[in-house]
Amino acid sequence: MSKKSTSASFDEGAPITQLDIKSGKLLLRKRGETGALLPSKQRVNIYLDSAIIEHFKSKAGERGYQTMINDALKQALLVESIEATIKKTIRAELRRQ
């Protein structure tokens, strides 16, 4: 790591261990190709229909199919949020009339 921790409880001379990461003394953050920090992710185990997996694997190519599933879920949240905003706006307009 090129940047040193500023935490007072972290021994800067000692090597970083998994225990340090789990204890919250530091967080490992991945960076994209541009150097921007990527959002942190959490490991989960879920069961998906085999048709879903096959669909995303066939579309994935070089890109990971799990990343595509994650993007699809994010997109669904965005659509849900936009839908809620539109419904709220329409209801407010109808109340005004």
N, C-alpha and C positions, 0 to 999 in steps of 0.2 A: 504494500500500500504506500502511495506516495505522500499521503497526508497523515500527520500524526494526530492522535486523539488529544483533545483539550480537557478531558475529564480528569479531575484530581485523583480519583480512586483507581485509575488505570496506570499500571506500571509500564511506562513507555519503553523500557529496556527489554521486557520479557516478550517472547513470541506470542502471537495471538492464538488462542485456542477456541475450540467449539464452546467450551464452558463460558468464555468471555462473551461470546455472541449470545448464547442462551440467557445469560444473566442480565443482558441489557446494557452491558458496559459499552458495547459498540454495535452498530448495525452494518452489515454488508449490503451495499446497494449496488445494483448493476447499472451500467451506463450503456446507452445505445451507441450507434455508429457515430453520431454527431457529438457524443460526450454528454448529452442530457441524461439526467437520472431517470431510470425507468421506474414505473410504479411498483411498489413491493407486492409480492404475491404470496398466497398462503397455500400450502399443499393440502388437498382434500382427496378423499376417495369417494367416487360416486359411481352408481351403476347406470349406464345409458343403454338404450336399445342398440342392438348390433347394426341396424339400418342407419342410425345416426352416426355411429363411428365410421362405418363404411363410406357414407356420404362425405364426411369431412376428410377422411383419408384420401378419397379419390380426388378431392378438390385441392388438397394441401400442396402437392408437389414437393418442392424443397422446404417450404415453410412447414412448421409442425402443425399437425391437425389439432392438438390441444390448444395452441394459440388461436387457431381459427374458431374453435368452440368458445373460448374465452371472449373473443371479439364479437361473436354472435350473441352471447349473453349480455355483453355491454350494450350492444345495439338494441336489444330487446328492452333493456332498462331505459334507454334514451327515448325509444318510441313510446313507452308507457308514460314517461314524464311529459313528453310533448302532448300526448293524448289528454292527459289530466289537465294540462294548461289550457288546451283548446276548449275542453268541456267546461272548465271553470269560466273562461272568457265568454263563451256562448251563453251560459246560465246568467252571468252578470248582465250581459246585453239584453237578454230577454226580460229580466227583472226591471230594467230601466224603462222598457216600453210599456 
